[in-house]
Amino acid sequence: MVASWRGVMGAKACPHESTVIVSQSKYHVVMKGRMSSSCYLSIVVPVFNEQECIQEFIDQVTIQMNLIEKSCELVFVDDGSMDRTVSIIRTNISRDSRIGLIEFSYNHGKPMALTAGMQFCRGEYVLMMDPDLQDPPEAICSFLTEILQGYDVVYGIRKEKADTFLRKIFSSVFWWILDRFTGISLPRGIAAMRIMSRRFVDTFLLYKETNRFIEGLFSHVGLKQGTLLIDNRRRFAGVSKFNFKRRLDLALNAIFDYSDLPLKITIRFGLIVTGVGLFAAFGLVIAKLAYVEFQIGWPSVMTTLVVGFGMQIFFMGLIGTYLGRIYKEVKNRPLYSIRDRVNI
C-alpha cells in the first residue's frame, strides 16, 4: 500500500478563486471558494439514503486526498435520497471546497448517477467507489500507482467478498449468465471501486443509450484494462440499497442490452414446437390410414391449448421487451434530471 505521494507528485492543492458562488435552486448554499477548472484526481461517489455511512466515508476519503499532493475533488451524485444524506454532504461542502454535489430531482438509478459524475468531474484521472466503505479508501493511492503503469482503466478485484451466502450465490449466477448469454468478459469478483484515465472517461461519455449497463459499457469501450486486488469489508452501517429486485433488473438489462440470444431461443423453440406438431399430425394421419382406433380426449386438447397459449404470451412479452427498449431509446430524452449542483 502506498502511504504517501510525496516525491511522486509535486504540485500543491488546487488553487481557489476568490469568487463567491451560490447554488441556483431553493437550497441556497454559499461557498467560500471555487475549485479551478481542472484537477488531478476526481473521486465520483453515487449516494442514495446513506446517512449512516456518509460522514465516516467523507472523513476517511479526505484523509487519503490529503496524502496526494496534487489537486483532488470529491464529487457526490445524490440519486434522490430521502434521508439526511444531502444535508450532511452540504455541511461538509461548507468546510471543504474540494467536495461537490450533484443532486438529482428524483431517483434515476446508479448507472445514471455514475454517468452524471463522469460528465461533470474534471480530473485527469477519475476514481469511482461506493460510500458504504466495503471497498477501502486506503486503496486510492494504490489505484493511482497502478493506472500510472499505462492503463486506461483499473478494476478493483475483491480478494474475498464479505457478503452473505445467498448474495454470493446470486453473484455467481449473475456472472455465469453474463458470460454465457452476453459475451461480456469481465474478471470475477469485480468491485465498484475502479479508476479511469481521462481518455477512457471521454470515450465512455460518447455512449448515449438510455438503458445503461455500466459493466457492459466499460467492456465495450475497451482500451487497456488492468486489475488490482483489494480487501472487501462489510458495510460500515445501514443496509444495502442494492436489493434482490435491483440485482434482477441489472441481470435483465445485461441480457437484453448485450444479447439477442432470447430472440434466437424464441425462433428455435418455435421451430421445435412446429416440428413436433407436424410430426404428431403426420403420425395421426398414418394411424388413421391404418384404421387404428383411438379417442382424443378433451383434457389433452385443453392442456395443449393452454400451454401453447401461455408460450405465445411469453414470447410476445419477450419481443415486446425489446420493442419497449427501442422505443425508450428513440425518444432521445435526457439521461437524468438535476435539481441542483453545488461546487461543480
C-alpha positions in Angstrom: 0.0 0.0 0.0 1.4 3.4 -0.9 1.5 5.5 2.2 2.1 8.9 0.6 2.6 10.5 -2.8 5.2 13.0 -1.6 8.1 12.8 -4.0 5.8 11.4 -6.8 3.6 14.4 -7.1 4.9 17.9 -6.6 2.1 20.4 -7.0 0.1 21.7 -4.1 -3.7 21.5 -3.7 -5.9 23.0 -6.3 -5.9 26.9 -6.3 -9.1 28.6 -5.3 -10.7 31.6 -7.0 -12.0 34.4 -4.8 -15.4 34.4 -6.4 -18.4 33.5 -4.4 -20.9 31.1 -5.9 -24.4 30.4 -4.9 -26.4 27.4 -5.9 -29.3 28.3 -8.1 -32.1 26.2 -6.5 -34.3 26.6 -3.5 -31.3 25.3 -1.4 -29.0 28.4 -1.2 -25.6 27.2 -0.1 -22.9 29.9 -0.1 -19.4 28.7 -0.8 -16.2 30.5 0.3 -14.3 29.5 -2.8 -14.4 27.5 -6.0 -12.2 24.9 -7.4 -10.1 25.6 -10.5 -11.1 24.4 -13.9 -9.2 21.1 -13.8 -7.6 18.8 -11.2 -5.6 15.6 -11.0 -8.0 13.2 -9.4 -11.8 13.1 -9.2 -13.5 10.7 -6.9 -17.1 10.1 -8.0 -19.5 8.6 -5.5 -23.2 7.8 -6.1 -25.3 8.0 -3.0 -28.8 7.0 -2.1 -30.1 7.2 1.5 -26.6 6.7 3.1 -26.9 8.9 6.1 -25.4 6.2 8.4 -22.2 5.9 6.3 -21.7 9.2 4.6 -19.8 11.2 7.3 -17.4 8.4 8.1 -16.9 7.9 4.3 -16.0 11.6 3.8 -13.6 11.6 6.8 -11.7 8.5 5.5 -11.6 9.7 1.9 -10.4 13.2 2.8 -7.5 11.7 4.7 -6.4 9.9 1.6 -6.9 13.1 -0.5 -4.6 14.9 1.9 -1.9 12.4 1.1 -1.9 13.3 -2.6 -0.1 16.5 -3.2 -1.9 17.1 -6.4 -5.3 18.6 -6.6 -8.3 16.4 -5.9 -12.1 16.7 -5.9 -14.8 14.5 -4.2 -18.0 14.5 -6.3 -21.1 13.1 -4.8 -24.1 12.3 -7.0 -27.3 12.1 -5.0 -29.9 9.8 -6.6 -33.0 11.2 -4.9 -32.1 10.5 -1.2 -35.0 10.9 1.2 -32.9 11.0 4.4 -30.2 13.3 5.7 -27.6 12.3 3.2 -27.7 15.6 1.2 -27.7 17.8 4.2 -24.6 16.0 5.6 -22.8 16.4 2.3 -23.8 20.1 2.1 -22.4 20.7 5.6 -19.1 19.2 4.6 -19.0 21.3 1.4 -19.1 24.4 3.5 -16.0 23.2 5.3 -14.0 21.8 2.3 -14.3 23.3 -1.2 -12.8 20.1 -2.7 -16.2 18.5 -2.2 -19.0 18.9 -4.7 -22.6 17.7 -5.1 -24.9 16.9 -8.0 -28.4 16.4 -6.8 -30.9 14.5 -9.0 -34.5 15.7 -8.9 -35.6 12.1 -8.4 -34.2 8.5 -8.4 -32.7 7.7 -11.8 -30.6 4.7 -10.7 -26.9 4.1 -10.1 -25.9 3.9 -13.7 -27.2 7.4 -14.4 -25.6 8.7 -11.2 -22.2 7.4 -12.3 -22.7 8.8 -15.8 -23.5 12.3 -14.3 -20.5 12.2 -12.1 -18.2 11.3 -15.0 -19.9 14.0 -17.1 -19.2 16.8 -14.6 -16.0 15.8 -12.9 -12.7 17.5 -14.0 -10.0 15.1 -13.1 -7.2 13.8 -15.3 -8.0 10.5 -13.5 -11.4 9.5 -12.3 -12.0 7.0 -9.5 -15.4 5.7 -8.6 -16.5 4.0 -5.5 -19.5 3.4 -3.3 -20.0 5.2 0.1 -20.6 2.0 2.2 -16.9 1.6 2.9 -16.9 -2.0 1.7 -14.1 -1.0 -0.6 -11.3 0.6 1.4 -10.4 4.3 0.8 -6.9 3.3 1.7 -6.6 1.7 -1.7 -7.0 5.1 -3.6 -3.2 5.6 -3.7 -2.7 2.1 -4.9 -5.1 2.6 -7.8 -3.2 5.8 -8.8 0.1 3.8 -8.7 -1.4 1.1 -10.9 -3.0 3.3 -13.6 0.3 5.2 -14.0 1.6 1.9 -15.4 -0.1 2.8 -18.7 -3.6 1.5 -18.2 -6.8 3.3 -19.2 -8.9 1.6 -16.5 -8.0 -0.4 -13.5 -10.7 -2.5 -11.8 -10.7 -3.4 -8.2 -10.9 -7.2 -7.6 -12.1 -8.2 -4.2 -9.9 -10.8 -2.5 -13.0 -12.3 -0.8 -16.5 -10.8 -0.8 -17.8 -10.0 2.6 -21.3 -11.0 1.7 -23.9 -13.4 2.9 -24.1 -16.9 1.4 -27.2 -16.1 -0.6 -25.6 -12.9 -2.1 -22.5 -14.9 -3.1 -24.7 -17.5 -4.8 -26.7 -14.8 -6.6 -23.5 -13.0 -7.7 -22.0 -16.3 -9.1 -25.2 -17.0 -11.0 -25.3 -13.4 -12.3 -21.7 -13.6 -13.7 -22.4 -17.0 -15.2 -25.4 -15.6 -17.0 -23.3 -12.6 -18.1 -20.6 -14.8 -19.5 -23.0 -17.3 -21.1 -25.6 -15.0 -22.7 -23.9 -11.7 -23.5 -20.3 -12.5 -24.4 -19.1 -9.8 -22.0 -15.9 -10.9 -20.4 -15.1 -9.2 -17.1 -12.9 -10.5 -14.2 -14.8 -12.3 -11.4 -15.0 -10.6 -8.1 -15.1 -7.1 -9.7 -15.7 -4.3 -7.2 -17.4 -1.0 -7.6 -14.1 0.7 -7.0 -12.1 1.4 -10.1 -10.0 4.2 -11.7 -10.1 5.5 -15.3 -8.0 7.8 -17.4 -9.5 10.9 -18.9 -9.3 9.2 -22.3 -11.4 6.3 -21.1 -14.0 8.7 -19.5 -14.3 10.8 -22.6 -14.8 7.6 -24.7 -17.4 6.3 -22.3 -19.4 9.6 -22.5 -19.8 9.1 -26.3 -22.3 6.3 -25.4 -25.7 7.8 -25.2 -28.1 4.9 -24.7 -30.8 5.2 -22.1 -30.6 1.6 -21.0 -27.2 1.5 -19.4 -25.4 -1.5 -18.0 -22.2 0.1 -16.8 -20.1 -3.1 -16.8 -21.1 -3.8 -20.4 -20.3 -0.3 -21.5 -16.9 -0.4 -19.8 -16.2 -3.7 -21.6 -17.3 -2.2 -24.9 -15.1 0.9 -24.5 -12.1 -1.4 -24.4 -8.7 0.3 -24.3 -6.0 -1.0 -21.9 -7.5 -2.6 -18.8 -5.9 -3.8 -15.6 -6.9 -5.1 -12.2 -5.9 -4.5 -8.6 -6.6 -6.8 -5.7 -8.3 -5.0 -2.8 -9.8 -6.0 0.6 -13.5 -6.2 1.0 -15.3 -5.4 4.2 -18.8 -5.4 5.4 -20.9 -2.3 5.2 -19.9 0.4 7.8 -23.5 0.9 8.8 -27.1 0.6 7.4 -28.3 -1.8 4.8 -27.5 -2.3 1.1 -29.9 -0.4 -1.2 -28.9 -2.9 -4.0 -31.6 -5.4 -3.2 -32.7 -8.6 -5.0 -35.1 -6.7 -7.3 -32.3 -4.3 -8.4 -29.9 -7.2 -8.9 -32.5 -8.9 -11.1 -33.2 -5.8 -13.1 -29.4 -5.4 -13.6 -29.2 -9.0 -14.9 -32.1 -8.5 -17.3 -30.6 -5.2 -18.5 -27.4 -7.0 -19.2 -29.1 -9.8 -21.2 -31.5 -7.5 -23.2 -28.9 -4.8 -23.9 -26.0 -7.0 -24.9 -27.5 -10.1 -26.4 -30.1 -11.2 -29.0 -30.0 -14.7 -27.6 -33.5 -14.6 -26.2 -34.9 -13.8 -29.7 -32.8 -16.7 -31.1 -34.1 -19.0 -28.5 -37.7 -17.9 -29.4 -37.1 -18.8 -33.0 -35.5 -22.2 -32.2 -38.3 -23.1 -29.8 -40.9 -22.1 -32.3 -39.2 -24.3 -34.9 -39.0 -27.2 -32.4 -42.7 -26.9 -31.5 -43.7 -26.6 -35.1 -41.6 -29.8 -35.9 -43.2 -31.7 -33.1 -46.7 -30.6 -34.2 -46.1 -31.7 -37.8 -44.6 -35.0 -36.6 -47.7 -35.6 -34.4 -50.1 -34.6 -37.3 -48.2 -37.0 -39.6 -48.5 -39.8 -37.0 -52.2 -39.2 -36.7 -52.7 -39.4 -40.5 -50.7 -42.6 -40.6 -52.7 -44.1 -37.7 -56.0 -43.1 -39.4 -55.0 -44.7 -42.7 -54.0 -47.8 -40.8 -57.5 -47.9 -39.3 -56.2 -47.6 -35.8 -59.0 -46.8 -33.3 -58.2 -44.1 -30.8 -60.0 -41.4 -29.0 -58.7 -37.9 -28.4 -59.9 -36.6 -25.0 -60.7 -33.0 -24.0 -58.1 -32.9 -21.2 -55.2 -33.4 -23.6 -56.7 -30.9 -26.1 -57.2 -28.2 -23.4 -53.7 -28.8 -21.9 -52.2 -28.4 -25.3 -54.1 -25.2 -26.0 -53.3 -23.7 -22.6 -49.6 -24.5 -22.8 -49.4 -23.2 -26.4 -51.3 -20.0 -25.5 -49.0 -19.4 -22.5 -45.9 -19.8 -24.6 -47.3 -17.4 -27.1 -47.9 -14.8 -24.4 -44.4 -15.3 -23.0 -42.7 -14.9 -26.4 -44.8 -11.9 -27.3 -43.7 -10.3 -24.0 -40.1 -11.1 -24.8 -40.4 -9.4 -28.2 -42.3 -6.5 -26.5 -39.4 -6.0 -24.1 -37.0 -5.4 -27.0 -39.5 -3.1 -28.7 -40.0 -1.2 -25.5 -36.3 -0.7 -25.1 -36.0 0.5 -28.7 -39.0 2.9 -28.1 -37.3 4.3 -25.0 -34.1 4.9 -26.9 -35.6 6.6 -30.0 -37.3 9.2 -27.7 -33.8 10.5 -27.0 -34.8 12.0 -23.7 -32.1 13.4 -21.3 -30.4 10.7 -19.3 -31.1 12.4 -16.0 -32.7 15.5 -14.4 -30.6 17.6 -12.0 -32.2 19.6 -9.2 -29.1 21.3 -8.1 -25.3 21.4 -8.4 -23.1 22.7 -5.6 -19.4 23.5 -6.2 -19.5 21.6 -9.5 
